[in-house]
């Protein structure tokens, strides 16, 4: 009789009360997952692209990322590619140069001091946090970071999952590190200002060539405590090679098996060595997703069949497109 009663109960027709309860549960479920199941309408990403990318991201075991200056634009930092690239009329590469440093270290130190101050005052944006969460969630994630602003480090990005190929503004090293003899390996972490003599004047923009640079004697610049030679920013100047240890880490990853997905974020990837990484990833089987303001007409950044292109500010597009794995990310 008991069994008959249970069968009768389970086979009865749903009542209006049951239907209301089911509808309420469905509404709660929809509200719970709405934020991660559809793209933000303001980004103009089709549901088809969002879904196909999310499914591929979820299934991807090995993910390679290339991070450029566009990642930090929403944090208020310049890309040094557009109309804002000049500093006192100089191209950035004219000041990020070893020979220029030895000829006019005062000017180079002022250039980097202003960049240090800007980066130190900047706050990581949602894309930095989203990428750090993805790196923590996916064991097979590895990023090549071209930025020197230190923002990835400030969001607890797993250091084993990232290569800082251009160095960092927040480290200095002895200028004799490449000497043929009596090399000096001194380096140290720093914050702005590196010393009191390189404190920027308030309410004056020294990037304006019409403004006189504060006078600083060469002897007042940072000097190595081991050998008394000039210290310099621990960044890769134009014409210098990426440290061999970092190059080996990158190639160990690319040779470690098939790559499922490559994320190209905030970079045109037309300058070596960055230009090599997209074709390397493609040859390893990767589908490529570009997060940039504009499509590139140049190889290797030109779109191919099977690629995704998400146009817009990386701080918005990256965080939104990764939410299928990491959930919604705020600052």
BELGIPE-V520788 format. One record per helix or strand of 2 or more residues. SS is the DSSP state (H for helix, E for strand). FROM is the first residue (numbers start at 0). TO is the last residue. If there is no record, write none. Layout:
SS_FROM_TO + SS_FROM_TO
This chain:
H_1_9 + H_15_36 + H_40_42 + H_46_58 + E_61_66 + H_68_74 + H_91_94 + H_97_102 + H_104_120 + H_125_136 + E_139_144 + H_152_154 + H_158_160 + E_161_163 + E_166_173 + E_186_188 + H_195_197 + H_217_219 + E_229_234 + H_243_253 + E_260_264 + H_273_282 + E_286_291 + E_307_310 + H_313_320 + H_322_325
